[in-house]
Amino acid sequence: MGLRTQFDAGIFCWIDLMAHEIEGAKRFYSEVFGWSAEDQDTQGGPPYVMFRHGEHSVAGLGEMPEEMKSGGMPPVWNSYISVGDAEAVAAKATELGGTVTMPLMQVMTAGRMAGIQDPTGAYFFIWEPQEHFGAELVNQTGAWGWNELATRDIETALKFYGELFGWTYESSSGAMSRYEIIHHAGRMNGGIMAMTEAWGDAPPNWSVYVTVDDVPSVVAKVREAGGGVIAEPFDMDVGTIAVVTDPQGAAFNVIRTNEEPDE
């Protein structure tokens, strides 16, 4: 199983959902993936939920602040990259043309984080672990297994992340547009995709994938639970994929891989 007790710096370590309404999100993801929802003690701060698959943590859930909701920001799944020194990485991101959109903050005793927008417009978070290192289970059925950047300026993105985290890349021939597989610390660490005209006016973004055994049956569960379908199940070299949304509009991907998952 893809059990983890730590993540190397530069590796994706966590995902969480910023929802408009936390209780509805808890119900939806529990129905679709069988996740249990564990309310966290935030010591008077905003509510936060730990999703578990079995006994292992797989993702988080928070409620978007009212000012962001009233400003029209949609619910979104966030991707977190583990770092050794969040302050230094945030400063380097700025030097490389990125923007710190959420200043460095201490999250109780869990760790330190900052929000960054890359030079092509996509948002992500960096996480300096203390008591919380990230997901305990990855790359297995019912757990998150991949992060993917869609961008209109792939060369700028490759350069930015390569210099910021030391990522290297391998071109994939099986994708519908240019696709670069990220490698770091001896592991595949996500992908970077060139957006085509088919994306319309969608903004550059990091998306998340959850691994499942049967994509069509999970898509059916999404519909039954009130979610939507952006892309019906389709086959790629890597496996079967669908793009779906929860009832509040947060998009995510589900995948059944053709290969054994990276442990």
TORMILO-12747 format. One record per residue: residue number from 1; x, y, z of N, C-alpha, C in turn. Coordinates in Angstrom, 2 decimals. Example, Ala and Ser with C-alpha at 12.3 -4.5 7.8 and 13.67 -1.06 7.14 Angstrom:
! TORMILO-12747
num_n_xx_n_yy_n_zz_ca_xx_ca_yy_ca_zz_c_xx_c_yy_c_zz
1_13.19_-5.69_7.80_12.30_-4.50_7.80_13.20_-3.30_7.80
2_12.85_-2.25_7.08_13.67_-1.06_7.14_12.90_0.03_7.87
***
This chain:
! TORMILO-12747
num_n_xx_n_yy_n_zz_ca_xx_ca_yy_ca_zz_c_xx_c_yy_c_zz
1_0.83_-1.21_0.00_0.00_0.00_0.00_0.86_1.25_0.00
2_0.31_2.36_-0.50_1.05_3.61_-0.56_1.00_4.37_0.74
3_1.48_3.74_1.81_1.48_4.39_3.13_2.66_5.35_3.23
4_2.46_6.46_3.89_3.50_7.47_4.04_3.64_7.86_5.51
5_4.88_8.15_5.89_5.15_8.73_7.20_5.88_10.07_7.06
6_6.26_10.43_5.83_6.87_11.73_5.54_6.92_11.90_4.03
7_7.16_13.15_3.60_7.32_13.46_2.18_8.60_14.26_2.01
8_9.38_13.92_0.98_10.56_14.70_0.68_10.16_16.10_0.23
9_11.04_17.07_0.46_10.80_18.42_-0.03_10.67_18.38_-1.55
10_9.68_19.12_-2.06_9.44_19.15_-3.49_8.41_18.15_-3.98
11_7.88_17.33_-3.06_6.87_16.32_-3.40_5.50_16.81_-2.93
12_4.47_16.58_-3.75_3.11_16.87_-3.31_2.79_16.03_-2.07
13_2.24_16.69_-1.04_2.06_16.01_0.23_0.61_16.02_0.73
14_-0.23_16.88_0.17_-1.58_17.03_0.74_-2.49_17.68_-0.29
15_-3.78_17.38_-0.18_-4.81_18.10_-0.93_-5.92_18.46_0.04
16_-6.55_19.59_-0.20_-7.76_19.87_0.57_-8.74_20.69_-0.26
17_-9.98_20.62_0.15_-11.07_21.30_-0.54_-11.50_22.50_0.27
18_-11.56_23.66_-0.38_-12.20_24.82_0.22_-13.63_24.87_-0.32
19_-14.59_24.49_0.52_-15.99_24.36_0.11_-16.79_25.59_0.53
20_-17.91_25.79_-0.11_-18.83_26.84_0.31_-19.62_26.42_1.54
21_-19.88_25.11_1.65_-20.70_24.60_2.76_-20.13_23.26_3.19
22_-19.62_23.20_4.40_-18.79_22.08_4.81_-19.58_20.79_5.05
23_-20.78_20.89_5.59_-21.54_19.68_5.90_-21.97_18.95_4.62
24_-22.39_19.71_3.61_-22.76_19.09_2.35_-21.58_18.41_1.69
25_-20.40_19.03_1.77_-19.20_18.43_1.20_-18.83_17.14_1.93
26_-18.97_17.13_3.24_-18.70_15.91_4.00_-19.58_14.76_3.52
27_-20.87_15.04_3.34_-21.80_14.00_2.90_-21.44_13.49_1.50
28_-21.16_14.40_0.59_-20.90_14.01_-0.80_-19.69_13.09_-0.90
29_-18.57_13.49_-0.34_-17.35_12.70_-0.50_-17.41_11.39_0.30
30_-18.16_11.38_1.37_-18.37_10.13_2.10_-19.18_9.16_1.25
31_-20.21_9.67_0.55_-21.04_8.82_-0.30_-20.27_8.32_-1.53
32_-19.46_9.16_-2.12_-18.79_8.79_-3.37_-17.58_7.90_-3.13
33_-16.75_8.21_-2.13_-15.51_7.48_-1.91_-15.50_6.63_-0.65
34_-16.55_6.74_0.17_-16.55_6.00_1.42_-15.64_6.59_2.46
35_-15.25_7.85_2.28_-14.39_8.49_3.26_-15.16_8.80_4.54
36_-14.48_8.68_5.67_-15.04_9.17_6.93_-14.54_10.60_7.15
37_-15.36_11.40_7.82_-15.05_12.82_8.03_-14.83_13.07_9.51
38_-13.64_13.50_9.86_-13.25_13.70_11.26_-13.03_15.19_11.52
39_-13.93_15.80_12.29_-13.79_17.22_12.63_-12.53_17.44_13.47
40_-11.78_18.48_13.14_-10.54_18.78_13.84_-10.76_19.88_14.89
41_-9.96_19.83_15.94_-9.98_20.89_16.95_-9.11_22.03_16.45
42_-9.74_23.10_15.98_-8.99_24.24_15.44_-8.81_25.35_16.46
43_-9.10_25.06_17.72_-8.87_26.00_18.82_-9.53_27.35_18.54
44_-10.78_27.29_18.09_-11.54_28.51_17.85_-11.38_29.08_16.46
45_-10.53_28.47_15.64_-10.34_28.96_14.27_-11.40_28.41_13.34
46_-11.26_28.65_12.04_-12.24_28.16_11.07_-12.33_26.63_11.12
47_-13.51_26.07_10.85_-13.66_24.61_10.91_-12.79_23.92_9.87
48_-12.30_22.73_10.22_-11.49_21.94_9.30_-11.76_20.47_9.57
49_-11.82_19.71_8.49_-12.17_18.29_8.56_-11.05_17.46_7.94
50_-10.73_16.33_8.57_-9.80_15.37_8.00_-10.61_14.24_7.39
51_-10.43_13.99_6.10_-11.03_12.82_5.46_-10.10_11.63_5.64
52_-10.70_10.49_5.99_-9.94_9.26_6.13_-10.51_8.17_5.24
53_-9.61_7.36_4.68_-10.00_6.14_3.97_-9.54_4.99_4.84
54_-10.49_4.31_5.47_-10.11_3.38_6.52_-9.58_4.19_7.69
55_-8.42_3.83_8.16_-7.85_4.55_9.31_-6.85_5.63_8.89
56_-6.63_5.78_7.59_-5.55_6.66_7.13_-6.09_7.97_6.56
57_-5.42_9.07_6.89_-5.81_10.38_6.35_-5.48_10.44_4.86
58_-6.42_11.03_4.08_-6.21_11.13_2.63_-6.39_12.55_2.10
59_-7.13_13.41_2.80_-7.41_14.75_2.29_-8.03_15.59_3.40
60_-8.13_16.89_3.16_-8.74_17.80_4.12_-9.90_18.56_3.52
61_-10.65_19.23_4.38_-11.82_20.00_3.97_-11.97_21.21_4.88
62_-12.05_22.39_4.28_-12.30_23.60_5.03_-13.46_24.36_4.41
63_-13.97_25.35_5.14_-15.06_26.17_4.62_-14.50_27.52_4.21
64_-14.82_27.93_2.99_-14.31_29.17_2.45_-14.83_30.37_3.26
65_-13.97_31.34_3.57_-14.42_32.53_4.28_-15.54_33.25_3.52
66_-16.42_33.90_4.26_-17.60_34.53_3.67_-17.22_35.59_2.63
67_-16.15_36.34_2.89_-15.79_37.39_1.94_-15.35_36.81_0.59
68_-14.73_35.62_0.62_-14.33_34.97_-0.63_-15.55_34.43_-1.37
69_-16.49_33.86_-0.61_-17.72_33.35_-1.24_-18.51_34.50_-1.87
70_-18.67_35.59_-1.12_-19.45_36.71_-1.63_-18.76_37.38_-2.82
71_-17.44_37.21_-2.90_-16.70_37.75_-4.04_-16.77_36.88_-5.28
72_-17.47_35.75_-5.16_-17.67_34.90_-6.33_-16.65_33.81_-6.53
73_-15.77_33.56_-5.55_-14.78_32.51_-5.71_-15.44_31.15_-5.61
74_-15.23_30.27_-6.58_-15.85_28.94_-6.54_-15.11_28.01_-5.59
75_-15.77_26.96_-5.12_-15.06_25.94_-4.33_-13.91_25.35_-5.15
76_-12.85_24.96_-4.49_-11.68_24.49_-5.24_-10.89_23.47_-4.42
77_-10.35_22.47_-5.12_-9.39_21.54_-4.52_-8.00_22.14_-4.63
78_-7.28_22.19_-3.51_-5.94_22.77_-3.45_-4.87_21.68_-3.38
79_-3.72_21.97_-3.99_-2.57_21.07_-3.96_-1.46_21.69_-3.12
80_-0.83_20.87_-2.27_0.23_21.31_-1.36_1.53_20.58_-1.68
81_2.63_21.32_-1.69_3.95_20.77_-1.95_4.78_20.90_-0.68
82_5.39_19.81_-0.26_6.20_19.81_0.97_7.50_20.57_0.74
83_7.88_21.38_1.74_9.13_22.14_1.66_9.82_22.10_3.02
84_11.13_22.33_3.01_11.88_22.36_4.26_11.84_23.71_4.94
85_11.69_24.78_4.16_11.70_26.14_4.70_10.71_26.96_3.88
86_9.50_27.11_4.37_8.45_27.79_3.61_8.80_29.25_3.34
87_9.43_29.90_4.30_9.78_31.31_4.11_10.76_31.48_2.95
88_11.77_30.60_2.89_12.76_30.69_1.83_12.16_30.34_0.47
89_11.29_29.35_0.43_10.68_28.95_-0.84_9.74_30.04_-1.35
90_8.98_30.66_-0.45_8.09_31.75_-0.86_8.90_32.91_-1.43
91_10.02_33.23_-0.80_10.87_34.31_-1.30_11.44_33.97_-2.67
92_11.86_32.71_-2.84_12.42_32.29_-4.12_11.36_32.31_-5.21
93_10.12_31.91_-4.85_9.03_31.93_-5.83_8.82_33.35_-6.36
94_8.91_34.33_-5.47_8.76_35.73_-5.89_9.89_36.14_-6.82
95_11.11_35.74_-6.51_12.25_36.05_-7.37_12.09_35.46_-8.76
96_11.41_34.31_-8.85_11.25_33.61_-10.12_10.02_34.07_-10.90
97_9.32_35.07_-10.39_8.18_35.61_-11.11_6.83_35.20_-10.59
98_6.80_34.43_-9.49_5.55_34.06_-8.87_5.06_35.15_-7.92
99_3.88_34.94_-7.36_3.28_35.91_-6.44_2.81_35.19_-5.19
100_3.19_35.69_-4.02_2.70_35.13_-2.77_1.30_35.69_-2.54
101_0.29_34.84_-2.66_-1.10_35.28_-2.54_-1.64_35.12_-1.13
102_-1.02_34.24_-0.35_-1.36_34.10_1.07_-0.06_34.08_1.84
103_0.22_35.12_2.62_1.49_35.19_3.33_1.71_34.00_4.25
104_2.96_33.75_4.53_3.35_32.65_5.40_2.58_32.71_6.71
105_1.99_31.58_7.09_1.25_31.53_8.35_1.52_30.22_9.08
106_1.48_30.30_10.40_1.60_29.13_11.26_0.21_28.53_11.45
107_0.08_27.23_11.20_-1.19_26.54_11.38_-1.11_25.74_12.67
108_-1.44_26.40_13.77_-1.34_25.80_15.11_0.00_25.08_15.23
109_-0.02_23.78_15.59_1.23_23.02_15.70_1.43_22.09_14.51
110_0.56_22.23_13.49_0.61_21.30_12.35_1.75_21.61_11.40
111_1.99_22.90_11.13_3.03_23.27_10.19_2.88_24.72_9.76
112_3.68_25.11_8.77_3.60_26.46_8.22_3.27_26.38_6.74
113_2.51_27.35_6.25_2.09_27.29_4.86_2.07_28.68_4.25
114_2.09_28.70_2.93_1.90_29.94_2.17_1.24_29.58_0.85
115_0.47_30.53_0.31_-0.17_30.35_-0.98_0.59_31.11_-2.06
116_0.78_30.48_-3.21_1.58_31.06_-4.29_0.83_30.94_-5.61
117_0.93_31.98_-6.44_0.45_31.92_-7.82_1.67_31.88_-8.73
118_1.73_30.88_-9.60_2.89_30.78_-10.48_2.80_31.85_-11.59
119_3.87_32.04_-12.36_3.85_33.11_-13.37_2.82_32.91_-14.48
120_2.28_31.70_-14.62_1.27_31.45_-15.65_-0.15_31.61_-15.12
121_-0.30_31.82_-13.79_-1.62_32.10_-13.22_-2.21_31.04_-12.34
122_-1.56_29.89_-12.20_-2.11_28.80_-11.39_-1.70_28.95_-9.93
123_-2.60_28.55_-9.03_-2.38_28.66_-7.59_-2.00_27.32_-6.97
124_-1.12_27.36_-5.96_-0.78_26.17_-5.19_-0.31_26.62_-3.82
125_-0.12_25.65_-2.92_0.34_25.95_-1.57_1.64_25.21_-1.29
126_2.46_25.81_-0.45_3.63_25.10_0.08_3.38_24.81_1.55
127_3.92_23.68_2.00_3.68_23.20_3.36_5.00_22.79_4.00
128_5.33_23.46_5.10_6.48_23.10_5.91_5.97_22.29_7.10
129_6.20_20.97_7.09_5.54_20.12_8.09_6.15_20.25_9.48
130_5.26_20.19_10.45_5.65_20.04_11.85_4.95_18.78_12.37
131_3.79_18.91_13.02_3.10_17.71_13.48_2.32_17.01_12.37
132_1.96_17.75_11.33_1.21_17.16_10.20_2.11_17.15_8.97
133_2.50_15.95_8.51_3.39_15.87_7.36_2.64_15.81_6.04
134_1.36_15.38_6.10_0.58_15.25_4.87_-0.29_14.00_4.92
135_-0.65_13.48_3.75_-1.54_12.32_3.66_-0.82_11.05_4.09
136_-1.53_10.22_4.84_-0.96_8.95_5.29_-1.10_7.86_4.23
137_-2.04_8.03_3.30_-2.27_7.04_2.24_-2.41_7.76_0.91
138_-1.64_7.31_-0.09_-1.70_7.89_-1.43_-1.60_6.77_-2.47
139_-1.96_7.09_-3.70_-1.74_6.21_-4.85_-2.46_4.87_-4.77
140_-3.51_4.79_-3.97_-4.27_3.55_-3.84_-5.75_3.86_-4.04
141_-6.54_2.83_-4.30_-7.98_3.02_-4.48_-8.57_3.77_-3.29
142_-9.32_4.83_-3.58_-9.93_5.63_-2.53_-9.04_6.71_-1.97
143_-7.84_6.87_-2.53_-6.91_7.90_-2.07_-6.49_8.77_-3.25
144_-6.00_9.96_-2.93_-5.49_10.85_-3.97_-4.20_10.26_-4.54
145_-4.01_10.45_-5.88_-2.84_9.83_-6.49_-2.10_10.64_-7.53
146_-2.56_11.86_-7.86_-1.90_12.61_-8.93_-2.31_14.07_-8.85
147_-1.39_14.95_-9.21_-1.65_16.39_-9.31_-1.24_16.84_-10.70
148_-2.03_17.71_-11.30_-1.79_18.06_-12.70_-2.03_19.55_-12.94
149_-1.03_20.18_-13.53_-1.14_21.59_-13.89_-1.57_21.71_-15.35
150_-2.61_22.47_-15.60_-2.99_22.85_-16.96_-2.64_24.32_-17.14
151_-1.84_24.64_-18.15_-1.34_26.00_-18.32_-1.24_26.36_-19.80
152_-1.39_27.64_-20.10_-1.25_28.11_-21.48_0.20_28.48_-21.82
153_1.08_28.45_-20.84_2.49_28.79_-21.07_3.34_27.71_-20.42
154_3.44_26.58_-21.10_4.08_25.43_-20.48_5.58_25.65_-20.28
155_6.23_26.37_-21.18_7.67_26.58_-21.03_7.97_27.40_-19.78
156_7.19_28.45_-19.55_7.38_29.26_-18.34_7.12_28.43_-17.09
157_6.08_27.59_-17.12_5.77_26.75_-15.96_6.88_25.76_-15.68
158_7.39_25.10_-16.71_8.46_24.11_-16.52_9.68_24.77_-15.89
159_10.01_25.95_-16.37_11.18_26.66_-15.84_10.95_27.08_-14.39
160_9.78_27.64_-14.10_9.49_28.12_-12.75_9.57_26.98_-11.73
161_8.85_25.90_-11.97_8.82_24.81_-10.99_10.14_24.05_-10.94
162_10.81_23.96_-12.09_12.12_23.31_-12.09_13.12_24.04_-11.23
163_13.11_25.38_-11.33_14.05_26.17_-10.53_13.62_26.26_-9.07
164_12.31_26.25_-8.82_11.83_26.41_-7.45_11.99_25.13_-6.64
165_11.69_23.98_-7.26_11.68_22.71_-6.51_12.71_21.69_-7.01
166_13.40_22.00_-8.09_14.35_21.03_-8.64_13.70_19.91_-9.42
167_12.46_20.13_-9.88_11.78_19.10_-10.66_12.46_18.89_-12.00
168_12.42_17.63_-12.48_12.81_17.30_-13.84_11.59_16.73_-14.55
169_11.68_16.62_-15.88_10.48_16.29_-16.66_10.77_15.22_-17.71
170_9.72_14.49_-18.03_9.76_13.47_-19.08_8.53_13.65_-19.96
171_8.75_13.85_-21.26_7.62_14.06_-22.17_6.82_12.78_-22.33
172_5.49_12.94_-22.34_4.58_11.81_-22.54_4.00_11.88_-23.94
173_3.97_10.74_-24.63_3.48_10.72_-26.01_2.00_10.36_-26.09
174_1.38_9.97_-24.98_0.01_9.48_-25.03_-1.06_10.52_-24.74
175_-0.66_11.77_-24.51_-1.64_12.79_-24.13_-2.20_13.50_-25.37
176_-3.31_14.22_-25.16_-3.97_14.92_-26.27_-3.29_16.24_-26.61
177_-2.47_16.76_-25.71_-1.65_17.94_-25.99_-0.30_17.69_-25.31
178_0.61_18.63_-25.44_1.92_18.42_-24.82_1.75_18.14_-23.33
179_2.44_17.11_-22.86_2.30_16.70_-21.46_3.68_16.31_-20.95
180_4.05_16.89_-19.81_5.33_16.59_-19.18_5.09_15.95_-17.82
181_5.66_14.76_-17.63_5.57_14.07_-16.34_6.66_14.62_-15.42
182_6.27_14.98_-14.22_7.20_15.53_-13.23_7.90_14.38_-12.51
183_9.22_14.48_-12.39_9.99_13.53_-11.59_10.74_14.29_-10.50
184_10.76_13.70_-9.31_11.49_14.33_-8.21_11.74_13.30_-7.12
185_12.94_13.30_-6.56_13.30_12.41_-5.45_12.98_10.95_-5.77
186_13.23_10.56_-7.01_13.05_9.17_-7.39_11.62_8.75_-7.64
187_10.69_9.71_-7.71_9.27_9.38_-7.91_8.68_10.23_-9.04
188_7.63_9.67_-9.67_6.77_10.53_-10.49_5.97_11.41_-9.54
189_5.82_12.67_-9.91_5.28_13.65_-8.96_4.24_14.55_-9.61
190_3.44_13.97_-10.53_2.41_14.76_-11.18_2.75_15.07_-12.63
191_1.95_15.95_-13.23_2.14_16.28_-14.63_1.83_17.73_-14.93
192_2.35_18.21_-16.05_2.09_19.57_-16.52_1.62_19.48_-17.97
193_0.45_20.05_-18.23_-0.22_19.92_-19.52_-0.39_21.28_-20.18
194_-0.16_21.31_-21.51_-0.42_22.53_-22.28_-1.90_22.63_-22.59
195_-2.51_23.75_-22.20_-3.93_23.96_-22.48_-4.13_24.28_-23.96
196_-5.17_23.71_-24.56_-5.51_23.97_-25.95_-6.74_24.88_-26.02
197_-7.18_25.19_-27.24_-8.36_26.04_-27.41_-9.60_25.40_-26.82
198_-9.59_24.06_-26.69_-10.75_23.36_-26.14_-11.04_23.77_-24.70
199_-10.05_24.33_-24.01_-10.24_24.76_-22.62_-11.06_26.05_-22.53
200_-11.26_26.72_-23.66_-12.02_27.97_-23.62_-11.34_29.00_-22.74
201_-12.13_29.64_-21.85_-11.57_30.69_-20.99_-11.25_30.18_-19.59
202_-11.16_28.85_-19.42_-10.81_28.29_-18.11_-9.44_28.81_-17.68
203_-9.27_29.17_-16.41_-7.97_29.68_-15.95_-6.97_28.54_-15.77
204_-5.67_28.83_-15.85_-4.66_27.83_-15.50_-4.93_27.31_-14.09
205_-4.67_26.03_-13.87_-5.02_25.47_-12.56_-4.30_24.17_-12.29
206_-4.11_23.89_-11.01_-3.68_22.58_-10.54_-4.93_21.78_-10.18
207_-5.04_20.57_-10.71_-6.17_19.71_-10.38_-5.68_18.45_-9.68
208_-6.61_17.75_-9.04_-6.26_16.54_-8.28_-7.00_15.34_-8.86
209_-6.38_14.17_-8.70_-6.95_12.90_-9.14_-7.13_11.98_-7.94
210_-8.27_11.31_-7.88_-8.51_10.27_-6.89_-8.55_8.93_-7.62
211_-7.83_7.95_-7.10_-7.76_6.63_-7.71_-8.97_5.79_-7.33
212_-9.56_5.13_-8.32_-10.75_4.30_-8.09_-10.60_2.99_-8.85
213_-11.43_2.00_-8.51_-11.40_0.71_-9.20_-12.25_0.70_-10.46
214_-13.32_1.50_-10.49_-14.28_1.45_-11.58_-14.79_2.87_-11.84
215_-14.27_3.50_-12.88_-14.61_4.90_-13.14_-16.09_5.09_-13.45
216_-16.70_4.30_-14.34_-18.13_4.52_-14.61_-19.02_4.40_-13.38
217_-18.70_3.46_-12.48_-19.54_3.32_-11.29_-19.35_4.49_-10.34
218_-18.15_5.05_-10.26_-17.92_6.23_-9.42_-18.62_7.45_-10.03
219_-18.60_7.57_-11.35_-19.32_8.66_-12.00_-20.81_8.56_-11.70
220_-21.34_7.34_-11.70_-22.76_7.15_-11.35_-23.02_7.59_-9.91
221_-22.10_7.28_-9.00_-22.25_7.71_-7.61_-22.21_9.23_-7.50
222_-21.33_9.85_-8.28_-21.26_11.32_-8.28_-22.61_11.91_-8.65
223_-23.22_11.37_-9.70_-24.52_11.88_-10.13_-25.59_11.63_-9.06
224_-25.59_10.43_-8.49_-26.59_10.09_-7.47_-26.47_11.01_-6.26
225_-25.24_11.44_-5.95_-25.00_12.29_-4.78_-25.18_13.77_-5.09
226_-25.59_14.09_-6.32_-25.87_15.48_-6.67_-24.77_16.21_-7.40
227_-23.68_15.50_-7.74_-22.59_16.13_-8.47_-22.83_16.19_-9.96
228_-21.86_16.69_-10.70_-21.97_16.82_-12.15_-20.80_16.16_-12.85
229_-20.89_16.07_-14.16_-19.86_15.44_-14.97_-19.41_16.41_-16.05
230_-18.13_16.77_-16.03_-17.56_17.63_-17.06_-17.12_16.80_-18.26
231_-16.47_15.67_-18.00_-16.02_14.77_-19.06_-16.38_13.35_-18.67
232_-17.19_12.69_-19.49_-17.55_11.30_-19.27_-16.30_10.43_-19.32
233_-16.34_9.22_-18.76_-15.15_8.36_-18.77_-14.55_8.21_-20.17
234_-13.24_8.38_-20.24_-12.52_8.20_-21.51_-11.22_7.47_-21.22
235_-10.72_6.77_-22.24_-9.53_5.94_-22.08_-8.30_6.66_-22.60
236_-7.22_6.60_-21.80_-5.90_7.09_-22.19_-4.92_5.95_-22.00
237_-3.67_6.16_-22.42_-2.66_5.12_-22.22_-2.51_4.77_-20.75
238_-2.67_5.77_-19.88_-2.44_5.54_-18.45_-3.61_4.85_-17.77
239_-4.82_4.95_-18.37_-5.99_4.35_-17.73_-7.27_5.05_-18.15
240_-8.33_4.81_-17.40_-9.63_5.42_-17.66_-9.82_6.60_-16.71
241_-10.26_7.73_-17.25_-10.35_8.98_-16.50_-11.73_9.60_-16.71
242_-12.23_10.29_-15.70_-13.41_11.14_-15.84_-13.17_12.42_-15.05
243_-13.78_13.50_-15.50_-13.69_14.79_-14.81_-15.08_15.13_-14.29
244_-15.18_15.34_-12.99_-16.49_15.52_-12.35_-16.46_16.72_-11.42
245_-17.64_17.07_-10.91_-17.74_18.14_-9.92_-18.61_17.67_-8.76
246_-18.35_18.24_-7.59_-19.25_17.99_-6.47_-20.46_18.92_-6.58
247_-21.48_18.78_-5.73_-22.68_19.61_-5.87_-22.44_21.11_-5.73
248_-21.32_21.49_-5.10_-21.01_22.91_-4.95_-20.17_23.47_-6.10
249_-19.74_22.58_-7.00_-19.03_23.02_-8.19_-17.54_22.78_-8.21
250_-16.95_22.19_-7.16_-15.52_21.91_-7.15_-15.21_20.75_-8.10
251_-14.28_20.97_-9.02_-13.93_19.95_-10.01_-12.78_19.08_-9.50
252_-12.83_17.80_-9.87_-11.74_16.88_-9.58_-11.79_15.75_-10.60
253_-10.74_14.95_-10.63_-10.64_13.84_-11.58_-10.68_12.52_-10.84
254_-11.21_11.49_-11.49_-11.10_10.13_-10.98_-10.42_9.29_-12.05
255_-9.60_8.34_-11.62_-8.82_7.55_-12.56_-8.69_6.11_-12.10
256_-8.80_5.20_-13.04_-8.40_3.81_-12.84_-7.18_3.59_-13.70
257_-6.04_3.36_-13.06_-4.78_3.26_-13.80_-4.61_1.88_-14.41
258_-3.92_1.83_-15.55_-3.62_0.56_-16.20_-2.39_-0.11_-15.61
259_-1.60_0.65_-14.88_-0.37_0.13_-14.30_-0.49_0.08_-12.79
260_0.37_-0.72_-12.18_0.42_-0.75_-10.73_0.78_0.63_-10.22
261_0.05_1.14_-9.21_0.36_2.48_-8.71_1.75_2.56_-8.10
262_2.33_3.75_-8.19_3.63_4.02_-7.59_3.49_3.95_-6.07
263_4.18_3.01_-5.46_4.10_2.87_-4.00_4.75_4.06_-3.30
***
